[in-house]
Amino acid sequence: MALTDILSSIDAEIATLTQARALLAAGTAVTVAKRKAGRPPKVTASSPIASPQKKKRVLSPEGRARIAAAAKKRWAAKKKAAAK
């Protein structure tokens, strides 16, 4: 292949790609909507995508007391280690 043939095929490819880019750039300006900044809106309950609400779990007073006692024990051990 001669140098002129290579250059002409490269020029043809550049022209094709430039034309394709122009078509794509013109299409995106019209069809693609710009996303808004921030958190997307919540899905409403009337939407078919929404899943049923799960029941909220409740912590018993005994369970709450056990968690509080464990936290106090943990902090006491941490304070004792820091005092050394």
Backbone as CSV, one residue per row, in Angstrom:
resi,resn,N_x,N_y,N_z,CA_x,CA_y,CA_z,C_x,C_y,C_z
1,MET,0.849,-1.175,0.000,0.000,0.000,0.000,0.896,1.240,0.000
2,ALA,0.563,2.170,-0.834,1.374,3.372,-0.943,0.990,4.353,0.160
3,LEU,1.870,5.273,0.420,1.658,6.270,1.467,0.425,7.118,1.181
4,THR,0.180,7.449,-0.064,-0.992,8.271,-0.416,-2.284,7.505,-0.157
5,ASP,-2.270,6.181,-0.398,-3.464,5.378,-0.129,-3.769,5.329,1.365
6,ILE,-2.732,5.183,2.169,-2.906,5.161,3.631,-3.464,6.488,4.125
7,LEU,-2.896,7.590,3.635,-3.363,8.909,4.053,-4.805,9.155,3.620
8,SER,-5.161,8.713,2.423,-6.539,8.924,1.954,-7.526,8.087,2.771
9,SER,-7.137,6.859,3.156,-8.042,6.043,3.977,-8.192,6.630,5.380
10,ILE,-7.112,7.185,5.928,-7.187,7.846,7.234,-8.081,9.074,7.158
11,ASP,-7.945,9.873,6.092,-8.803,11.059,5.922,-10.271,10.664,5.802
12,ALA,-10.552,9.568,5.087,-11.932,9.105,4.938,-12.482,8.674,6.289
13,GLU,-11.665,7.980,7.080,-12.093,7.537,8.410,-12.354,8.725,9.325
14,ILE,-11.489,9.727,9.266,-11.677,10.942,10.076,-12.972,11.641,9.694
15,ALA,-13.249,11.720,8.403,-14.480,12.370,7.944,-15.704,11.610,8.433
16,THR,-15.644,10.290,8.386,-16.766,9.476,8.854,-16.985,9.660,10.352
17,LEU,-15.897,9.628,11.121,-16.015,9.800,12.570,-16.493,11.201,12.941
18,THR,-16.040,12.205,12.224,-16.485,13.576,12.481,-17.982,13.722,12.225
19,GLN,-18.445,13.092,11.161,-19.873,13.158,10.836,-20.692,12.416,11.903
20,ALA,-20.205,11.251,12.333,-20.911,10.494,13.363,-20.953,11.271,14.669
21,ARG,-19.863,11.934,15.024,-19.812,12.731,16.254,-20.795,13.884,16.191
22,ALA,-20.881,14.539,15.028,-21.810,15.658,14.869,-23.251,15.184,15.031
23,LEU,-23.580,14.021,14.475,-24.934,13.490,14.626,-25.249,13.141,16.082
24,LEU,-24.286,12.533,16.755,-24.508,12.178,18.160,-24.610,13.411,19.042
25,ALA,-23.781,14.400,18.807,-23.802,15.619,19.618,-25.112,16.362,19.424
26,ALA,-25.641,16.372,18.222,-26.920,17.046,17.961,-28.060,16.307,18.639
27,GLY,-27.988,14.985,18.685,-29.051,14.186,19.299,-29.050,14.287,20.809
28,THR,-27.881,14.365,21.436,-27.830,14.407,22.892,-28.307,15.738,23.438
29,ALA,-28.127,16.789,22.718,-28.546,18.109,23.199,-30.058,18.182,23.304
30,VAL,-30.771,17.433,22.472,-32.219,17.500,22.441,-32.855,16.408,23.291
31,THR,-32.338,15.179,23.224,-33.046,14.056,23.833,-32.658,13.770,25.277
32,VAL,-31.462,14.055,25.679,-31.022,13.702,27.022,-31.294,14.862,27.976
33,ALA,-32.082,14.577,29.014,-32.397,15.593,30.005,-31.272,15.663,31.017
34,LYS,-30.964,16.850,31.472,-29.892,17.036,32.443,-30.414,16.667,33.829
35,ARG,-29.615,15.882,34.578,-30.012,15.486,35.924,-29.870,16.656,36.875
36,LYS,-30.802,16.735,37.798,-30.736,17.764,38.822,-29.758,17.343,39.908
37,ALA,-29.168,18.304,40.565,-28.252,18.018,41.662,-29.056,17.625,42.889
38,GLY,-28.485,16.790,43.729,-29.124,16.438,44.983,-29.729,15.056,44.960
39,ARG,-30.396,14.751,46.039,-30.984,13.432,46.229,-32.224,13.280,45.346
40,PRO,-32.407,12.108,44.703,-33.600,11.918,43.888,-34.846,11.857,44.756
41,PRO,-36.001,12.205,44.205,-37.226,12.197,45.002,-37.620,10.789,45.416
42,LYS,-38.371,10.699,46.534,-38.831,9.406,47.036,-39.827,8.794,46.059
43,VAL,-39.889,7.464,46.047,-40.871,6.764,45.242,-42.183,6.804,46.006
44,THR,-43.264,7.204,45.337,-44.552,7.317,46.009,-45.179,5.946,46.196
45,ALA,-46.129,5.856,47.121,-46.795,4.600,47.426,-47.645,4.128,46.249
46,SER,-48.109,5.034,45.393,-48.948,4.648,44.265,-48.141,4.008,43.148
47,SER,-46.818,4.090,43.250,-45.958,3.507,42.227,-45.961,1.988,42.349
48,PRO,-45.986,1.258,41.229,-45.992,-0.202,41.303,-44.652,-0.766,41.768
49,ILE,-43.590,0.046,41.743,-42.263,-0.400,42.130,-42.129,-0.477,43.650
50,ALA,-42.903,0.323,44.375,-42.765,0.418,45.823,-43.065,-0.925,46.487
51,SER,-42.235,-1.319,47.450,-42.429,-2.571,48.163,-43.280,-2.303,49.395
52,PRO,-43.933,-3.329,49.925,-44.752,-3.115,51.128,-43.870,-2.734,52.312
53,GLN,-44.414,-1.898,53.191,-43.667,-1.419,54.352,-43.469,-2.558,55.342
54,LYS,-42.237,-2.694,55.849,-41.963,-3.700,56.860,-42.379,-3.166,58.223
55,LYS,-42.789,-4.074,59.106,-43.204,-3.678,60.440,-41.980,-3.240,61.235
56,LYS,-42.105,-2.132,61.967,-41.004,-1.609,62.764,-40.769,-2.514,63.965
57,ARG,-39.484,-2.805,64.215,-39.135,-3.668,65.337,-39.125,-2.862,66.629
58,VAL,-39.581,-3.491,67.698,-39.668,-2.824,68.996,-38.710,-3.517,69.963
59,LEU,-37.980,-2.721,70.736,-37.040,-3.248,71.716,-37.729,-3.262,73.080
60,SER,-37.677,-4.412,73.730,-38.323,-4.539,75.042,-37.514,-3.774,76.090
61,PRO,-38.145,-3.394,77.194,-37.402,-2.698,78.267,-36.249,-3.546,78.818
62,GLU,-36.434,-4.866,78.886,-35.361,-5.733,79.368,-34.173,-5.715,78.402
63,GLY,-34.460,-5.762,77.122,-33.404,-5.718,76.117,-32.661,-4.399,76.154
64,ARG,-33.428,-3.320,76.332,-32.820,-1.984,76.414,-31.902,-1.897,77.635
65,ALA,-32.332,-2.479,78.774,-31.529,-2.461,79.995,-30.248,-3.273,79.817
66,ARG,-30.351,-4.424,79.119,-29.152,-5.234,78.875,-28.148,-4.493,77.994
67,ILE,-28.631,-3.798,76.992,-27.744,-3.027,76.114,-27.080,-1.896,76.891
68,ALA,-27.857,-1.201,77.749,-27.301,-0.110,78.554,-26.238,-0.630,79.517
69,ALA,-26.498,-1.791,80.130,-25.520,-2.366,81.062,-24.235,-2.758,80.330
70,ALA,-24.365,-3.328,79.147,-23.187,-3.718,78.369,-22.384,-2.492,77.952
71,ALA,-23.084,-1.406,77.591,-22.387,-0.179,77.196,-21.654,0.427,78.386
72,LYS,-22.291,0.433,79.554,-21.641,0.967,80.754,-20.410,0.149,81.113
73,LYS,-20.513,-1.174,80.986,-19.384,-2.055,81.274,-18.237,-1.782,80.291
74,ARG,-18.576,-1.634,79.032,-17.571,-1.368,78.010,-16.871,-0.036,78.260
75,TRP,-17.622,1.002,78.598,-17.021,2.314,78.859,-16.180,2.297,80.132
76,ALA,-16.619,1.542,81.133,-15.850,1.436,82.373,-14.505,0.768,82.103
77,ALA,-14.501,-0.264,81.272,-13.246,-0.937,80.932,-12.347,0.006,80.141
78,LYS,-12.917,0.782,79.258,-12.135,1.730,78.452,-11.539,2.827,79.351
79,LYS,-12.327,3.320,80.319,-11.849,4.345,81.251,-10.732,3.796,82.121
80,LYS,-10.886,2.546,82.576,-9.883,1.922,83.428,-8.575,1.740,82.653
81,ALA,-8.653,1.364,81.375,-7.470,1.182,80.548,-6.792,2.518,80.281
82,ALA,-7.567,3.575,80.135,-7.008,4.906,79.860,-6.338,5.486,81.102
83,ALA,-6.825,5.111,82.294,-6.260,5.639,83.543,-4.895,5.047,83.840
84,LYS,-4.588,3.883,83.300,-3.288,3.233,83.560,-2.156,3.930,82.892
